[in-house]
Amino acid sequence: MNAKATTAEQSAMDSVADAMRDAASKASDHAAKLRGAATEAAPQVMRTVSRATYMTAYVLSYGIVYASVFVAQSLPQDNAFMHGLRDGANAARDALRSAS
C-alpha cells in the first residue's frame, strides 16, 4: 500500500510540475505578446497625443484671432484708437522681421 501511495504521490507531483511549467510558459508567452503590443502601440499613442495637442492649439488660436479680428472690424476704422492698433501691429511685425 505504501508503494501505491508513493506512485500516486509521484504522479500527482509530476502533474503539478507539468501544470506549473505550462503556466510559466504561457505567462512568458503572454508577457512577450504584451511587450510587442506595447511597442506597436507607442507610436500610435504619440500620434494621437500630438494630434490632440495640435488641434487644441489650432482651435485656441483660431478662436482668439477670429474674435480679435471680428471685434476690430466691427469698430469704426477712422479714429485714433484704430490708427494706434494698426501702427502698433506694423511695428510689432517689423520688430519680428528684424529679429529673425
C-alpha positions in Angstrom: 0.0 0.0 0.0 2.9 2.3 0.7 4.3 1.8 -2.9 0.9 2.7 -4.3 0.7 5.9 -2.2 4.3 6.8 -3.3 3.4 6.2 -7.0 0.2 8.2 -6.7 2.0 11.0 -4.9 4.8 11.0 -7.6 2.1 11.1 -10.3 0.4 14.0 -8.6 3.7 15.8 -8.1 4.5 15.2 -11.8 1.1 16.6 -12.8 1.6 19.7 -10.6 5.1 20.2 -12.1 3.8 19.9 -15.6 1.0 22.4 -14.9 3.4 24.8 -13.3 5.8 24.5 -16.3 2.8 25.1 -18.7 1.6 28.1 -16.7 5.1 29.6 -16.7 5.5 29.1 -20.4 2.1 30.6 -21.2 2.8 33.6 -18.8 6.1 34.1 -20.6 4.5 34.0 -24.0 1.8 36.3 -22.8 4.3 38.8 -21.5 6.2 38.7 -24.8 2.9 39.4 -26.7 2.2 42.3 -24.3 5.6 43.8 -24.8 5.2 43.5 -28.6 1.7 45.2 -28.4 3.1 48.0 -26.2 5.9 48.5 -28.7 3.5 48.7 -31.6 1.0 50.9 -29.6 3.6 53.5 -28.5 3.9 55.3 -31.9 0.1 55.3 -32.2 -0.3 56.9 -28.8 2.3 59.5 -29.6 0.5 60.4 -32.9 -2.8 60.7 -31.0 -1.4 62.9 -28.3 0.4 65.0 -30.9 -2.8 65.4 -33.0 -4.8 66.3 -29.9 -2.2 68.9 -28.9 -2.2 70.3 -32.5 -6.0 70.5 -32.6 -6.2 72.2 -29.2 -3.6 74.8 -30.2 -5.3 75.3 -33.6 -8.8 75.8 -32.1 -7.5 78.1 -29.4 -5.5 80.3 -31.8 -8.3 80.4 -34.4 -10.8 81.5 -31.7 -8.6 84.2 -30.3 -7.6 85.6 -33.7 -11.1 85.3 -35.2 -12.6 87.1 -32.2 -10.0 89.8 -32.3 -10.4 90.5 -36.0 -14.2 90.4 -35.7 -14.1 93.0 -32.9 -11.5 95.1 -34.8 -13.6 95.0 -38.0 -16.8 96.0 -36.1 -15.2 99.1 -34.6 -15.2 102.4 -36.6 -12.0 102.4 -38.7 -11.2 106.1 -38.9 -10.2 107.1 -35.3 -7.2 107.4 -33.2 -7.6 104.1 -31.5 -7.7 102.1 -34.7 -4.8 104.1 -36.1 -2.8 103.2 -33.0 -3.7 99.5 -33.3 -2.6 99.4 -37.0 0.6 101.3 -36.2 1.4 99.0 -33.2 0.7 95.9 -35.3 3.0 97.1 -38.1 5.8 98.0 -35.5 5.5 94.5 -34.0 5.6 92.9 -37.4 8.7 94.9 -38.3 10.4 94.0 -35.0 9.8 90.3 -35.6 11.2 90.5 -39.1 14.3 92.3 -38.0 14.8 89.8 -35.1 14.9 86.8 -37.4 
